[in-house]
Amino acid sequence: MSFSEVLQGGNLFAYAPLIIAFPLLGLLVNMIFGRRLGERAVGIIASGAVGLSFVVAILQFLALSSHPEGTSVLIADWITIGQLAVPWSLQVDTLSVTMMLMVTGVSTLIHIYAIGYMHEDVRFQGEPGRFTRFFVYFNLFVATMMVLVTADNFLMMFVGWEGVGLCSYLLIGFWYEKGEAGIGNAVAGKKAFITNRIGDFGFLIAMFLVFGAVGSLQFTDVFHWAHEHGLENVGVITAITLFLLLGATGKSAQIPLFVWLPDAMAGPTPVSALIHAATMVTAGIYMVARNQALYEVAGLSSNLVALIGAATALFAATIAVAQFDIKRVLAYSTISQLGFMLAAVGIGAQVAGMFHLVTHAFFKALLFLSAGSVIQGIEHGHHHLKHARGNPDGEEAFDPNDMRNMGGLRSKMKITFWVYLIGALALSGIFPLAGFWSKDEILTDASHESTVVFLLLTLAAFFTAFYMGRQILMVFFGQPRSEAVKHAPENPPVMTVPLILLAVGAILGGVLNIPGMHTLTDWLEHTLHVHVSEFNITVAALSTALALLAIGIAWWVYGREPMGKGKPDPLRRVLGPVFVGMENKWWVDELYQFLIVRPYIYLADILADVVDGRFWHDWFHDTVLARSFREGTRWLNEAFDMRVIDGIANGLGNLTQAVSDRMRFLQTGYVRNYALSFFVGVLLVLSYFIFG
């Protein structure tokens, strides 16, 4: 139905386009008037715009409650070329509305938090004028994510897909002149952008294959074709789903394209929370879930999705164990948890994957924002010390992100401590917090579908509980390991209130699909083919026992004798070279540098110096083309132009001169001569008429 039809019918579906319009309106107002309005107004406008989108998402939820089959709301006809017809329509069904509610709800809290965080951050960085720009980018991020999740065709989804990629580049490199060697943050943004281009290539090829096979890019047409003709087109569908998987590994940071996400920590902490919890990285999971009809036909692709997800979950969890940057630990945790989600949709447990995606949004946003609260509290303490020492502009070497500089913050930042603890326990899967229910549902489904996937995910869950226990003990317990920590204050309510609300979500989020009720399962079955996953007490008890064991080991290593200032990590002594491998991220970046980046740079140098410089420019251009041009023009000048063209022109001139010389006697200037000539002419004419 068209937008005008649903609007005239008084249907709540008519308001769906506003979920994109409000963030766009917010960023336009701030772009035009932001600098004159001031920080407070800019933050309220940006947060209010996303908050209104959340209200629209609630309206769509209410609309689906009475019409669970959903609808497609046409905004405009976009592209019509031959057989290709791509409208801009919004797909409003239970799957897309689940994403709408999660993205806009969590993003609203992150926006509110960012008002307080960026007020201080732009001053720490010495650039207060960038406050407005930040919220313009932030609103654009939510708007493009809404384009992605509401798309009813592959091409419109790709527009949103590219939009969130652009926003991640802008926000990761927001402080582009900062970082290592003054370009570290810019390099991190470029790394994210280029890595995702590889995944985007996969999405594009999949889209071309879809149109070639089906003649349409509309989800309904493609999924109907897969249902009717899937068995006779397994090869094509397998190719399509494998290329879509490549796209998902880019956006959702899975093996082999996960390397960009840890470096995304270069952006301000609210950016990390938005990327990791609510927007970009969830896009790949959503895309695979949306294409369930294709993956059900392509068994090979589904198995590969599950294995890549499970392997990534374990691999990233081991790296997180040995990281010291508070946000980098959470970054690898995100990669690991996305692996859980991807494994779930790979084994056919789409509801479990989406359930964990929603609960993860609560506690991962909570953890990142709490980490930002810790960092900003320590930065306040550091600046307090610099002013107290009379050196406000001095550049003292200090890293507020390094957990080795922390400790003892439990008594300094009490609200941050408690919400951080709730988020860590939820991520670790401790009963009865949200992560317990969603993670155990994935493990239960994996235990039925794939032993390998189940074992990999179980080990990943163990490491998750360990590195979160390690982080809590290093950051909040023991004695402060730096003077800045001793003077770290709690942050204002504009930052702590969103943390408390997210903590409530991390506690109660399991109610969304609690065993015996299966609310989310019943909700999503209107869009997806789902199977009810019954609660398995054995799996739940095993995962809980392993989580408690991991936390106990973390306490044994880091809690009994907390790390002292300048002391090495006690786990290093125990694990030795294994710890070094985890600390160095198993040298994946170095491996990619050796196998891909350096050969690429070497090849680029050869192409630039040898092929383009010496061959193309020096020899072909300067020798072949330029010399040929010079010789050719010399011949044209001397042989052709001067001899032929000039010869003709000069000959005509000489002929004219000769003729004129002969004709001059006719122009004597004497009237008697002209009269004689006239008389002779008359005689000749009369003679012609008489004798002719």
C-alpha positions as CSV (number, residue, x, y, z in Angstrom):
1,M,0.0,0.0,0.0
2,S,1.1,3.6,-0.6
3,F,1.9,6.1,2.1
4,S,-1.2,8.2,1.3
5,E,-3.5,5.1,1.4
6,V,-2.4,4.1,4.9
7,L,-2.5,7.7,6.1
8,Q,-6.0,8.2,4.8
9,G,-7.0,4.9,6.5
10,G,-5.7,6.2,9.9
11,N,-3.4,3.2,10.1
12,L,-0.4,3.4,12.4
13,F,1.8,1.9,9.7
14,A,1.5,5.3,8.0
15,Y,3.9,6.8,10.5
16,A,6.7,4.3,9.6
17,P,8.6,6.8,7.3
18,L,9.0,9.1,10.3
19,I,11.4,6.7,11.9
20,I,13.9,7.8,9.2
21,A,12.7,11.4,8.9
22,F,13.1,12.4,12.5
23,P,16.9,11.7,12.7
24,L,17.4,13.4,9.3
25,L,15.4,16.4,10.5
26,G,17.5,16.5,13.7
27,L,20.8,16.5,11.8
28,L,19.6,19.2,9.3
29,V,18.5,21.5,12.1
30,N,21.9,21.1,13.9
31,M,23.8,21.5,10.6
32,I,22.1,24.8,9.9
33,F,21.6,26.3,13.3
34,G,23.7,24.2,15.7
35,R,26.5,26.6,16.3
36,R,24.1,29.4,17.2
37,L,21.9,27.2,19.4
38,G,24.7,26.0,21.8
39,E,25.6,22.6,23.1
40,R,22.6,22.0,25.3
41,A,20.1,22.7,22.5
42,V,22.2,20.6,20.0
43,G,22.2,17.6,22.4
44,I,18.5,17.9,23.1
45,I,17.6,18.2,19.4
46,A,19.7,15.2,18.4
47,S,18.5,13.0,21.3
48,G,14.9,14.1,20.9
49,A,15.0,13.2,17.2
50,V,16.1,9.6,18.0
51,G,13.7,9.5,20.9
52,L,10.8,10.4,18.5
53,S,12.0,7.6,16.2
54,F,11.7,5.2,19.2
55,V,8.1,6.4,19.7
56,V,7.4,5.6,16.0
57,A,8.9,2.2,16.5
58,I,6.5,1.7,19.4
59,L,3.6,2.7,17.2
60,Q,4.8,0.1,14.6
61,F,4.9,-2.5,17.4
62,L,1.3,-1.6,18.3
63,A,0.2,-1.8,14.7
64,L,1.7,-5.2,14.3
65,S,-0.1,-6.4,17.5
66,S,-3.3,-6.2,15.5
67,H,-1.9,-6.9,12.1
68,P,1.0,-9.3,12.7
69,E,1.4,-10.2,9.1
70,G,2.9,-6.7,8.6
71,T,2.9,-4.5,5.5
72,S,5.1,-2.6,3.1
73,V,4.7,1.2,3.1
74,L,5.6,2.8,-0.3
75,I,7.4,6.1,0.0
76,A,8.3,6.6,-3.7
77,D,9.1,4.8,-6.9
78,W,12.9,4.9,-7.1
79,I,14.4,3.0,-10.0
80,T,12.5,1.5,-13.1
81,I,14.8,0.3,-15.9
82,G,13.6,-2.5,-18.1
83,Q,12.9,-5.4,-15.8
84,L,14.5,-3.7,-12.8
85,A,11.9,-2.0,-10.6
86,V,13.1,-0.9,-7.2
87,P,10.7,1.2,-5.1
88,W,11.6,2.8,-1.8
89,S,9.3,0.9,0.5
90,L,9.5,0.2,4.2
91,Q,9.1,-3.4,5.3
92,V,7.2,-3.3,8.5
93,D,7.1,-6.8,10.0
94,T,8.0,-8.4,13.3
95,L,11.7,-8.8,12.4
96,S,12.2,-5.2,11.2
97,V,10.3,-3.8,14.1
98,T,12.4,-5.7,16.6
99,M,15.4,-4.0,15.1
100,M,13.7,-0.7,15.1
101,L,12.8,-0.9,18.8
102,M,16.3,-2.0,19.8
103,V,18.3,0.4,17.6
104,T,16.2,3.5,18.4
105,G,15.7,2.7,22.1
106,V,19.4,2.0,22.9
107,S,20.6,4.8,20.6
108,T,18.4,7.3,22.5
109,L,20.2,6.5,25.7
110,I,23.6,6.6,24.0
111,H,22.7,10.1,22.6
112,I,21.7,11.4,26.0
113,Y,24.9,10.0,27.5
114,A,26.9,11.5,24.7
115,I,25.7,15.0,25.7
116,G,27.7,14.8,28.9
117,Y,30.6,12.8,27.5
118,M,31.2,15.0,24.5
119,H,30.9,18.2,26.5
120,E,34.0,17.1,28.3
121,D,35.7,15.3,25.5
122,V,35.8,18.2,23.1
123,R,37.5,20.3,25.8
124,F,40.0,17.5,26.6
125,Q,40.8,17.4,22.9
126,G,40.9,21.2,22.6
127,E,38.2,21.4,20.0
128,P,34.9,22.6,21.5
129,G,33.6,23.5,18.0
130,R,33.2,19.9,17.0
131,F,30.4,19.2,19.4
132,T,27.7,20.0,16.8
133,R,29.5,18.0,14.1
134,F,29.5,14.9,16.3
135,F,25.8,14.9,16.8
136,V,25.1,15.5,13.1
137,Y,27.1,12.3,12.4
138,F,25.4,10.5,15.3
139,N,21.9,11.3,13.9
140,L,23.0,10.3,10.4
141,F,24.2,6.9,11.8
142,V,20.8,6.1,13.2
143,A,19.0,7.3,10.1
144,T,21.1,5.1,7.8
145,M,20.6,2.1,10.1
146,M,16.9,2.7,9.9
147,V,17.1,2.7,6.1
148,L,18.9,-0.7,6.3
149,V,16.5,-2.4,8.7
150,T,13.3,-1.2,7.0
151,A,14.4,-2.0,3.4
152,D,12.1,-4.4,1.6
153,N,14.6,-5.1,-1.2
154,F,18.3,-5.8,-1.5
155,L,19.2,-2.5,-3.2
156,M,17.6,-0.3,-0.5
157,M,19.3,-2.5,2.2
158,F,22.6,-1.9,0.4
159,V,22.0,1.9,0.6
160,G,21.7,1.7,4.3
161,W,24.5,-0.8,4.4
162,E,26.8,1.7,2.8
163,G,25.4,4.5,4.9
164,V,26.4,2.9,8.2
165,G,29.8,2.2,6.7
166,L,30.3,5.9,5.9
167,C,29.1,7.0,9.3
168,S,31.5,4.5,11.0
169,Y,34.4,6.0,9.0
170,L,33.4,9.6,10.0
171,L,33.0,8.7,13.7
172,I,35.9,6.4,14.2
173,G,38.2,9.0,12.7
174,F,36.3,11.9,14.4
175,W,39.6,13.0,16.1
176,Y,41.5,12.3,12.9
177,E,44.5,14.4,13.8
178,K,45.0,12.5,17.1
179,G,46.5,9.1,17.8
180,E,49.8,7.6,17.0
181,A,52.1,9.9,15.0
182,G,49.2,12.4,14.7
183,I,47.3,10.1,12.2
184,G,46.5,7.0,14.3
185,N,42.8,7.7,14.5
186,A,42.6,8.5,10.8
187,V,44.3,5.3,10.0
188,A,41.8,3.4,12.2
189,G,38.9,5.0,10.3
190,K,40.5,4.1,6.9
191,K,41.1,0.5,8.1
192,A,37.4,0.1,9.0
193,F,36.3,1.6,5.7
194,I,38.6,-0.5,3.5
195,T,38.0,-3.7,5.3
196,N,34.2,-3.2,4.9
197,R,34.7,-2.6,1.2
198,I,35.7,-6.3,0.9
199,G,32.5,-7.3,2.5
200,D,30.5,-4.9,0.4
201,F,31.9,-6.5,-2.7
202,G,30.4,-9.7,-1.5
203,F,27.0,-8.1,-1.0
204,L,27.1,-6.5,-4.5
205,I,28.0,-9.8,-6.2
206,A,25.2,-11.5,-4.3
207,M,22.7,-8.8,-5.4
208,F,23.8,-9.2,-9.1
209,L,23.3,-13.0,-8.8
210,V,19.9,-12.5,-7.3
211,F,18.7,-10.2,-10.0
212,G,20.2,-12.5,-12.7
213,A,18.3,-15.5,-11.3
214,V,15.0,-14.0,-10.2
215,G,14.7,-10.8,-12.2
216,S,13.8,-8.9,-9.1
217,L,15.5,-7.5,-5.9
218,Q,12.3,-7.5,-3.8
219,F,12.6,-9.8,-0.8
220,T,9.1,-11.2,-1.3
221,D,9.8,-12.1,-4.9
222,V,13.2,-13.6,-4.1
223,F,12.0,-15.7,-1.1
224,H,9.0,-16.9,-3.1
225,W,11.3,-18.0,-5.9
226,A,13.6,-19.8,-3.4
227,H,10.6,-21.6,-1.9
228,E,9.2,-22.6,-5.3
229,H,12.4,-23.2,-7.3
230,G,15.1,-23.5,-4.6
231,L,15.9,-27.3,-5.1
232,E,16.6,-26.8,-8.8
233,N,18.8,-23.8,-8.1
234,V,20.8,-24.9,-5.2
235,G,24.1,-23.9,-6.8
236,V,23.0,-20.4,-7.5
237,I,21.5,-19.9,-4.0
238,T,24.7,-21.3,-2.5
239,A,26.8,-18.8,-4.4
240,I,24.4,-16.0,-3.3
241,T,24.4,-16.9,0.3
242,L,28.2,-17.3,0.4
243,F,28.7,-13.8,-1.0
244,L,26.2,-12.5,1.5
245,L,28.2,-14.3,4.2
246,L,31.3,-12.4,3.0
247,G,29.3,-9.2,3.5
248,A,28.2,-10.2,7.0
249,T,31.8,-11.0,8.0
250,G,32.7,-7.4,7.1
251,K,29.9,-5.6,8.8
252,S,29.7,-7.9,11.8
253,A,33.4,-8.3,12.2
254,Q,33.8,-12.1,11.8
255,I,36.7,-14.2,10.6
256,P,38.5,-13.1,8.4
257,L,37.3,-9.5,8.3
258,F,37.2,-8.8,12.1
259,V,40.4,-6.8,12.3
260,W,38.8,-3.4,11.9
261,L,36.6,-3.5,14.9
262,P,39.2,-3.3,17.7
263,D,40.8,-0.3,16.0
264,A,37.4,1.4,16.0
265,M,38.1,2.3,19.6
266,A,39.8,5.3,18.2
267,G,36.4,7.1,18.1
268,P,34.8,8.7,21.2
269,T,33.3,6.1,23.6
270,P,29.7,6.9,22.6
271,V,30.7,5.9,19.1
272,S,32.0,2.6,20.3
273,A,28.8,2.0,22.1
274,L,26.6,2.9,19.1
275,I,28.7,0.7,16.7
276,H,29.1,-2.3,19.0
277,A,25.6,-2.4,20.5
278,A,22.9,-0.8,18.4
279,T,23.9,-0.2,14.8
280,M,26.6,-1.3,12.4
281,V,27.8,-4.6,13.7
282,T,24.3,-6.0,14.1
283,A,23.6,-5.3,10.4
284,G,25.3,-8.6,9.3
285,I,23.3,-10.7,11.7
286,Y,20.1,-9.0,10.7
287,M,20.9,-9.5,7.0
288,V,21.5,-13.3,7.4
289,A,18.3,-13.6,9.5
290,R,16.3,-11.7,6.9
291,N,17.6,-14.1,4.2
292,Q,16.6,-17.2,6.1
293,A,14.7,-18.5,3.1
294,L,17.9,-18.6,1.1
295,Y,20.1,-20.1,3.8
296,E,17.5,-22.9,4.4
297,V,18.0,-24.1,0.8
298,A,21.9,-23.7,0.9
299,G,22.9,-26.2,3.6
300,L,26.6,-25.7,2.8
301,S,26.3,-22.0,3.4
302,S,24.4,-22.4,6.7
303,N,27.0,-24.8,8.0
304,L,29.8,-22.4,7.1
305,V,27.9,-19.5,8.8
306,A,27.7,-21.5,12.0
307,L,31.3,-22.6,12.0
308,I,32.7,-19.1,11.2
309,G,30.5,-17.7,14.0
310,A,31.6,-20.3,16.5
311,A,35.3,-20.1,15.6
312,T,35.2,-16.3,15.8
313,A,33.5,-16.5,19.2
314,L,36.3,-18.6,20.7
315,F,39.2,-16.9,18.8
316,A,38.2,-13.3,19.8
317,A,37.5,-14.4,23.4
318,T,41.0,-15.7,23.8
319,I,42.4,-12.4,22.6
320,A,40.3,-10.4,25.1
321,V,41.9,-12.4,27.9
322,A,45.2,-10.6,27.5
323,Q,44.3,-7.1,26.5
324,F,44.9,-4.1,28.8
325,D,42.9,-1.3,27.1
326,I,39.5,-1.3,28.8
327,K,37.7,-0.6,25.5
328,R,39.7,-3.1,23.5
329,V,38.7,-5.9,25.9
330,L,35.1,-5.0,25.2
331,A,35.8,-4.7,21.4
332,Y,37.0,-8.3,21.2
333,S,34.1,-9.3,23.5
334,T,31.7,-7.8,20.9
335,I,33.4,-9.8,18.1
336,S,33.0,-12.9,20.2
337,Q,29.3,-12.3,21.0
338,L,28.6,-11.5,17.4
339,G,30.1,-15.0,16.7
340,F,27.4,-16.4,19.0
341,M,24.7,-14.7,17.1
342,L,26.1,-15.7,13.7
343,A,26.4,-19.3,14.8
344,A,22.8,-19.2,16.0
345,V,21.4,-18.0,12.7
346,G,23.7,-20.5,10.9
347,I,22.2,-23.5,12.7
348,G,18.7,-22.3,12.1
349,A,18.1,-20.7,15.5
350,Q,17.2,-17.3,14.2
351,V,15.1,-16.5,17.3
352,A,18.0,-17.3,19.6
353,G,20.3,-15.2,17.5
354,M,18.0,-12.2,17.5
355,F,17.3,-12.7,21.2
356,H,21.0,-12.5,22.0
357,L,21.3,-9.5,19.6
358,V,18.7,-7.6,21.6
359,T,20.0,-8.5,25.1
360,H,23.6,-7.9,24.0
361,A,22.6,-4.4,22.9
362,F,21.6,-3.7,26.5
363,F,24.6,-5.0,28.4
364,K,27.2,-4.1,25.7
365,A,26.0,-0.5,25.4
366,L,26.1,-0.5,29.2
367,L,29.6,-1.8,29.4
368,F,31.0,0.6,26.8
369,L,29.3,3.6,28.3
370,S,30.5,2.6,31.7
371,A,34.0,2.2,30.4
372,G,33.6,5.7,29.0
373,S,32.5,6.9,32.4
374,V,35.7,5.3,33.9
375,I,37.9,6.9,31.3
376,Q,36.4,10.3,31.7
377,G,36.6,10.1,35.5
378,I,40.3,9.2,35.3
379,E,40.8,12.1,32.8
380,H,39.2,14.5,35.3
381,G,41.6,13.2,37.9
382,H,44.5,13.6,35.6
383,H,43.6,17.1,34.7
384,H,43.0,18.0,38.3
385,L,46.5,16.8,39.1
386,K,48.0,18.8,36.2
387,H,46.3,22.0,37.4
388,A,47.3,21.3,41.0
389,R,50.9,21.0,39.9
390,G,50.7,24.2,38.0
391,N,51.1,22.5,34.6
392,P,47.7,22.6,32.9
393,D,49.1,22.5,29.4
394,G,51.9,19.9,30.0
395,E,51.9,16.7,28.1
396,E,52.5,14.1,30.7
397,A,52.5,10.6,29.3
398,F,49.4,8.9,30.7
399,D,46.9,6.5,29.2
400,P,43.4,6.7,30.8
401,N,42.3,3.6,28.9
402,D,45.0,1.3,30.3
403,M,43.6,-1.0,33.0
404,R,47.1,-1.2,34.5
405,N,46.7,2.4,35.6
406,M,43.4,1.8,37.3
407,G,42.3,-0.1,40.4
408,G,40.3,0.9,43.4
409,L,37.6,2.7,41.5
410,R,34.8,0.8,43.3
411,S,34.8,3.5,46.1
412,K,35.5,6.4,43.8
413,M,32.8,5.8,41.2
414,K,30.1,3.8,42.9
415,I,27.3,4.1,40.4
416,T,29.7,3.3,37.5
417,F,31.0,0.3,39.5
418,W,27.5,-1.3,40.1
419,V,26.2,-0.8,36.6
420,Y,29.5,-2.1,35.2
421,L,29.2,-5.2,37.4
422,I,25.7,-5.8,36.2
423,G,26.8,-5.6,32.6
424,A,29.8,-7.9,33.2
425,L,27.6,-10.5,34.9
426,A,25.0,-10.3,32.2
427,L,27.7,-10.8,29.5
428,S,29.1,-13.7,31.5
429,G,25.7,-15.4,31.4
430,I,25.0,-15.4,35.2
431,F,21.5,-16.2,36.3
432,P,19.0,-14.5,36.2
433,L,20.4,-11.6,34.1
434,A,19.5,-11.2,30.4
435,G,22.7,-12.8,29.0
436,F,22.0,-16.0,30.8
437,W,18.7,-16.6,29.0
438,S,19.8,-15.6,25.5
439,K,23.3,-17.2,25.5
440,D,21.9,-20.5,27.0
441,E,19.2,-20.6,24.3
442,I,21.9,-20.5,21.6
443,L,23.9,-23.2,23.5
444,T,20.8,-25.3,23.8
445,D,20.1,-25.1,20.0
446,A,23.7,-25.7,19.2
447,S,23.7,-28.9,21.4
448,H,20.9,-30.2,19.2
449,E,22.3,-29.2,15.9
450,S,26.1,-29.3,16.0
451,T,28.5,-30.8,18.6
452,V,31.4,-28.8,17.2
453,V,29.6,-25.5,17.3
454,F,28.3,-26.3,20.8
455,L,31.8,-27.1,22.1
456,L,33.4,-24.0,20.5
457,L,30.7,-21.7,22.0
458,T,30.9,-23.3,25.4
459,L,34.6,-22.6,25.5
460,A,34.0,-19.1,24.3
461,A,31.5,-18.6,27.1
462,F,34.1,-19.8,29.7
463,F,36.7,-17.3,28.4
464,T,34.0,-14.6,28.4
465,A,33.3,-15.0,32.1
466,F,37.1,-15.0,32.8
467,Y,38.1,-11.9,31.0
468,M,35.1,-10.0,32.4
469,G,36.1,-11.1,35.9
470,R,39.7,-10.0,35.2
471,Q,38.5,-6.6,34.0
472,I,36.3,-5.9,37.0
473,L,39.1,-6.9,39.4
474,M,41.7,-4.8,37.6
475,V,39.6,-1.7,37.2
476,F,37.5,-1.5,40.4
477,F,39.3,-3.6,43.1
478,G,42.7,-3.4,44.8
479,Q,44.5,-0.1,45.3
480,P,44.7,2.7,42.7
481,R,47.8,2.2,40.5
482,S,48.0,5.9,39.5
483,E,47.5,9.3,41.1
484,A,44.8,10.2,38.5
485,V,42.6,7.3,39.7
486,K,42.8,8.5,43.3
487,H,41.2,11.8,42.2
488,A,38.6,10.3,39.8
489,P,35.1,11.6,40.5
490,E,31.7,10.1,39.5
491,N,30.2,11.6,36.4
492,P,27.0,13.8,36.2
493,P,23.5,12.4,36.0
494,V,23.3,13.0,32.2
495,M,25.8,10.2,31.9
496,T,24.8,7.9,34.9
497,V,21.0,7.9,34.4
498,P,21.3,6.2,30.9
499,L,23.7,3.7,32.5
500,I,21.1,2.9,35.2
501,L,18.4,2.4,32.5
502,L,20.6,0.2,30.4
503,A,21.4,-1.8,33.6
504,V,17.7,-2.4,34.1
505,G,17.5,-3.7,30.5
506,A,20.5,-6.0,31.2
507,I,18.7,-7.4,34.3
508,L,15.2,-7.8,32.9
509,G,15.9,-8.4,29.2
510,G,15.6,-12.1,29.6
511,V,11.8,-11.7,30.0
512,L,11.6,-11.1,26.2
513,N,11.9,-14.8,25.6
514,I,11.9,-16.5,29.0
515,P,11.2,-20.3,28.9
516,G,7.5,-21.1,29.1
517,M,6.5,-17.8,27.6
518,H,8.5,-17.5,24.4
519,T,7.3,-14.0,23.8
520,L,9.9,-13.2,21.2
521,T,9.5,-16.6,19.5
522,D,5.8,-16.1,19.1
523,W,6.4,-12.6,17.9
524,L,9.0,-13.5,15.2
525,E,7.2,-16.6,13.9
526,H,5.0,-14.2,11.9
527,T,8.2,-13.3,9.8
528,L,10.6,-16.2,10.3
529,H,10.3,-20.0,10.3
530,V,11.0,-20.7,13.9
531,H,11.2,-23.7,16.2
532,V,10.5,-23.5,19.9
533,S,13.7,-24.0,21.9
534,E,12.9,-25.6,25.2
535,F,14.9,-24.8,28.3
536,N,17.6,-27.4,28.9
537,I,18.6,-27.5,32.6
538,T,21.7,-29.5,31.8
539,V,23.1,-27.0,29.3
540,A,22.1,-24.1,31.7
541,A,23.8,-25.7,34.7
542,L,26.9,-26.5,32.7
543,S,27.3,-23.0,31.3
544,T,26.6,-21.4,34.7
545,A,29.1,-23.7,36.4
546,L,31.7,-22.9,33.8
547,A,31.0,-19.2,34.1
548,L,31.3,-19.3,37.9
549,L,34.5,-21.4,37.6
550,A,36.0,-18.8,35.2
551,I,35.1,-15.9,37.6
552,G,36.6,-17.9,40.4
553,I,39.8,-18.4,38.5
554,A,39.9,-14.7,37.7
555,W,39.6,-13.9,41.4
556,W,42.3,-16.4,42.2
557,V,44.7,-14.8,39.7
558,Y,43.7,-11.1,40.1
559,G,41.7,-10.8,43.3
560,R,43.7,-12.5,46.1
561,E,46.8,-10.4,45.3
562,P,45.8,-7.4,43.2
563,M,48.3,-6.2,40.7
564,G,50.7,-3.6,42.0
565,K,51.7,-0.4,40.3
566,G,54.2,-1.3,37.5
567,K,53.9,-5.0,38.1
568,P,53.4,-7.5,35.2
569,D,50.1,-9.3,34.7
570,P,50.2,-12.4,36.9
571,L,48.7,-14.4,34.1
572,R,51.8,-13.8,32.0
573,R,53.8,-15.9,34.4
574,V,51.4,-18.8,34.2
575,L,50.7,-18.9,30.5
576,G,54.1,-17.6,29.2
577,P,54.2,-17.6,25.4
578,V,50.4,-18.3,25.1
579,F,49.7,-15.0,27.0
580,V,52.1,-13.2,24.6
581,G,50.2,-14.6,21.7
582,M,46.9,-13.5,23.1
583,E,48.3,-10.1,24.0
584,N,49.5,-9.7,20.4
585,K,46.1,-10.7,19.0
586,W,47.7,-13.9,17.7
587,W,49.6,-11.7,15.2
588,V,46.6,-11.6,12.8
589,D,47.3,-8.0,11.9
590,E,50.9,-8.8,11.3
591,L,49.9,-11.8,9.2
592,Y,47.6,-9.7,7.1
593,Q,50.3,-7.1,6.9
594,F,52.7,-9.7,5.6
595,L,50.4,-11.6,3.2
596,I,48.2,-8.8,1.9
597,V,49.2,-5.2,2.9
598,R,52.9,-5.4,2.1
599,P,52.5,-7.3,-1.2
600,Y,49.8,-4.8,-2.1
601,I,52.1,-1.8,-1.3
602,Y,55.0,-3.5,-3.1
603,L,52.8,-4.1,-6.1
604,A,51.5,-0.6,-6.0
605,D,55.1,0.7,-5.9
606,I,56.0,-1.4,-8.9
607,L,52.9,-0.2,-10.8
608,A,53.6,3.4,-9.8
609,D,57.4,3.5,-10.4
610,V,58.0,0.8,-13.1
611,V,54.8,0.5,-15.0
612,D,53.3,4.0,-14.7
613,G,56.6,6.0,-14.2
614,R,59.3,4.3,-16.2
615,F,57.2,2.4,-18.8
616,W,54.1,4.4,-19.3
617,H,55.4,7.9,-18.6
618,D,59.1,7.9,-19.4
619,W,59.1,5.4,-22.3
620,F,55.6,5.2,-23.8
621,H,54.5,8.8,-23.1
622,D,57.8,10.6,-23.5
623,T,59.4,8.4,-26.1
624,V,56.7,6.7,-28.1
625,L,53.9,9.3,-28.0
626,A,55.8,12.5,-27.5
627,R,58.6,11.7,-30.0
628,S,56.1,10.4,-32.5
629,F,54.1,13.5,-32.0
630,R,57.1,15.7,-32.5
631,E,58.3,13.9,-35.6
632,G,54.9,13.8,-37.0
633,T,54.3,17.5,-36.5
634,R,57.7,18.3,-38.0
635,W,56.9,16.3,-41.1
636,L,53.5,17.9,-41.3
637,N,55.1,21.3,-40.9
638,E,58.0,20.9,-43.3
639,A,56.8,18.4,-45.9
640,F,53.1,18.9,-46.0
641,D,52.2,22.3,-44.6
642,M,55.1,24.3,-46.0
643,R,55.4,22.5,-49.4
644,V,51.8,21.4,-50.1
645,I,49.5,23.7,-48.2
646,D,51.8,26.8,-48.5
647,G,52.6,25.8,-52.1
648,I,49.0,25.8,-53.0
649,A,48.3,29.1,-51.2
650,N,51.4,30.7,-52.7
651,G,50.6,29.3,-56.2
652,L,47.1,30.8,-56.0
653,G,48.7,34.1,-55.0
654,N,51.2,33.9,-57.9
655,L,48.5,33.0,-60.4
656,T,46.3,35.8,-59.2
657,Q,49.3,38.2,-59.5
658,A,50.1,37.0,-63.0
659,V,46.5,37.3,-64.2
660,S,46.2,40.7,-62.7
661,D,49.4,41.8,-64.3
662,R,48.0,40.7,-67.7
663,M,44.7,42.4,-67.0
664,R,46.1,45.7,-65.9
665,F,46.2,47.0,-69.6
666,L,42.5,47.0,-69.6
667,Q,42.3,49.5,-66.7
668,T,44.1,52.5,-68.4
669,G,42.1,55.3,-66.9
670,Y,41.3,56.9,-70.4
671,V,37.6,57.3,-71.3
672,R,38.4,56.9,-75.0
673,N,39.7,53.4,-74.3
674,Y,36.6,52.4,-72.3
675,A,34.4,53.9,-75.1
676,L,36.2,51.8,-77.7
677,S,35.9,48.7,-75.5
678,F,32.2,49.4,-75.1
679,F,31.8,49.9,-78.9
680,V,33.6,46.6,-79.6
681,G,31.4,44.8,-77.1
682,V,28.3,46.1,-78.7
683,L,29.5,45.0,-82.1
684,L,30.2,41.5,-80.8
685,V,26.7,41.2,-79.3
686,L,25.0,42.4,-82.4
687,S,27.1,40.0,-84.5
688,Y,26.0,37.2,-82.3
689,F,22.3,38.0,-82.7
690,I,22.7,38.6,-86.5
691,F,24.9,35.7,-87.4
692,G,24.1,33.3,-84.6
